[in-house]
Amino acid sequence: MMNTSMADLVIDLGALRHNYLKLRSLCAPGVRMMPVIKADAYGHGLLPAARTLAAAGADYLGVGSWEEGRDLRQEGIGLPILVLLGVLPQEAQEAVGHDLEVVLYRRDVALALDAAAGIQGRKARVHLKVDTGMGRLGVAPEEVVPFLESLKHCVHLEVLGLISHLAMADHEDKTYTYQQIGKFEEVLVAARLKGWELPLSHIANSAALLEVQASQFTLVRPGIMLYGSPPAPNRKMPVDLKPVMTFRSQVVQLKHLPPGTSISYGGTYVTPDRCDLAVVPVGYCNGYSRLFSNRGAVLIRGQRAPIRGRVCMNLTMVEVSHLGGVQEGETVTLLGPDGQECLRAEELAGWAQTISYEIYCALGTANPRRYVGA
Ligand SMILES: Cc1ncc(COP(=O)(O)O)c(C=O)c1O
């Protein structure tokens, strides 16, 4: 198989749509879905992902920053959009102006949003973040009702619901997850007793959607599974998910080396025998981690070719002695399928002791993306 470019990163929007519909089938009736497309849709491209998911029937979109929300609005995306990281007080005008819903955890931001909405003659819609055990953004559960009560005079502010995030939903042991859900429910009940309706309250990520029915509430926020990866490696999946991102390159030079030849910086690999070595024009500047050095592999002709020596900034060397007669120009698959074999993001993540999320973000943002399957 011949390839024409040095670094060909392909996003299959048909696969994204397929995964969305599979996740939809896991939702209880009436539960809305907010695909999480922050960080440039985990490196898959904010706008193409948003358009695909909107066309597939998504109810909401979850972005990271107000700038991502603005970019979607400017391209005509009309779905409700939630800014998951929240905004700074000085960004309130922009958020309200672009009709973005905002995750809230600071009183000064609430006041700024209320003021901006008053000036613009609109409502500022917010989801109040509760820290039920993630130890990240959010107010403590016992602060929720006082926080809400302190917003009573903010007449331009509408609190649509509570939001929280699960820290361990991907673990086999769900004890901590049920504790978090329990706290979330308690706070919801307490707030409702004070007259706060909070119709759109949500806590479920991919792992919870998959394995914790009680987490669904009125809306779910899956991310990673949309892009084709399980929330944790080796998880049994009740639905088949398709890989959305593939990354290919080609052999730019083929070398026949004698035993005792040192490969790449630092000489961390020295050929024990005669070696056919393929040089691949992809390195850590392409988001291909240096931690893959001497650990990872690529696919050539549907077979694994192990990485020899260190991954460089722009180049990686792989052994092809066992494949016999590999040619310059032949296709190299760094992520995705080739024949019966497939390199999944989870496997690459294992070589670098990280998670598939980081693999997608790194590759997707460092390379030009080509879209298929729209
Ligand atoms: C607030 C929030 N909700 C939902 C998600 C989606 O999580 P996942 O990709 O594990 O489904 C994320 C992702 O990190 C997040 O930060």
The ligand as a Tripos MOL2 file, in Angstrom:
@<TRIPOS>MOLECULE
LIG
   16    16     1     0     0
SMALL
NO_CHARGES

@<TRIPOS>ATOM
      1 C1        -16.7890   18.1620   33.2470 C.3       1 LIG1
      2 C2        -16.6280   16.9980   32.3130 C.ar      1 LIG1
      3 N1        -17.7070   16.2930   31.9640 N.ar      1 LIG1
      4 C3        -17.6170   15.2300   31.1420 C.ar      1 LIG1
      5 C4        -16.4080   14.8220   30.6230 C.ar      1 LIG1
      6 C5        -16.3490   13.6160   29.7310 C.3       1 LIG1
      7 O1        -15.5980   12.5850   30.3020 O.3       1 LIG1
      8 P1        -15.2610   11.2620   29.4860 P.3       1 LIG1
      9 O2        -14.4090   11.7110   28.3290 O.co2     1 LIG1
     10 O3        -14.4990   10.4210   30.4290 O.co2     1 LIG1
     11 O4        -16.5320   10.6780   29.0450 O.co2     1 LIG1
     12 C6        -15.2630   15.5230   30.9660 C.ar      1 LIG1
     13 C7        -13.9740   15.0990   30.4600 C.2       1 LIG1
     14 O5        -12.9290   15.1850   31.0160 O.2       1 LIG1
     15 C8        -15.3610   16.6510   31.8410 C.ar      1 LIG1
     16 O6        -14.2990   17.3510   32.2150 O.3       1 LIG1
@<TRIPOS>BOND
     1     1     2 1
     2     2     3 ar
     3     2    15 ar
     4     3     4 ar
     5     4     5 ar
     6     5     6 1
     7     5    12 ar
     8     6     7 1
     9     7     8 1
    10     8     9 2
    11     8    10 1
    12     8    11 1
    13    12    13 1
    14    12    15 ar
    15    13    14 2
    16    15    16 1
@<TRIPOS>SUBSTRUCTURE
     1 LIG1         1 GROUP 0 **** ****
